[in-house]
Amino acid sequence: MARLILFNKPYDVLSQFTDTRSPTPRATLSDYIDLPGVYPAGRLDRDSEGLLLLTDDGRLQARIADPRFKLPKTYLVQMEGEPDGDALGRLRKGVELNDGLTRPARAERIADPQLWPRDPPVRFRKTVPDCWISLTINEGRNRQVRRMTAAIGHPTLRLVRWSVGDWTLDGLAPGQWRETRISPHRP
C-alpha cells in the first residue's frame, strides 16, 4: 500500500520541502509536514492555494501528476469581472494559449464558496466586480488556469485547487493534512 497525504497548501507556501533559491527564507512544505519519504505529486504555485497530494510511491506520483492519465483537477477561481456565456464557452471548448490549445474544460459560475480568509487578502476594488467559477481541467500546464482566465479577459484574483480525481479538500483547513493508504495502481 502506498502512503498518500492530502494537504491544504496555504497561499505563499512553496510546493517543495526546501528553498535554496531565495536569500530570505520562504515557507515550504517542511513547515507543515514532517514525514520522511513523501514527495509532491504535481505542484501548486506559491500564489495558489488548496489541495496538494504527496506520496511515497513513485508510480502513484507519476499517475497522479502525468497529464496522460487525464486525472481531473477542479479549481475554485475568483476572477476579475463577470464572464458572459461566450467567455465560459471558450473555456469549455479550449483556449488558445502561447503553448497551444488547451483541452476542453468544465466551467461554470458558482456562488461565493465562503472559503477561509486569505492572508494577505485579495485586493478589493469597488469599481471592478468579481465572481467565482468552478473550472475542471485534465492537463497541467504551467500556470494554466491563470493563463486561461486571462485569455478570456478575466484575470484570476484567487485560485484554490479543490480536488484532484476523487480526492478533495473537504474538512481540511489551510495548513492541515491527512493521510490515507491506497493501492499504487489506483489514481
Buried (B, 14 or more C-beta within 10 A) or exposed (E): EBBBBBBBBBBBBBBBBEEEEEEEEEBBBEBBBEEEEBBBBBBBBBEBBBBBBBBBBEEBBBBBBBBEEEBBBBBBBBBBBEBEEEBBEBBBEBBEBEEEEBBBBBBEEEEEEEBEEBEEEBEEEEEEEBBBBBBBBBBBBEBBBBBBBBBBEBBBBBBBBBBBBEBBBEEBEBBEBEEEEBEBEEB
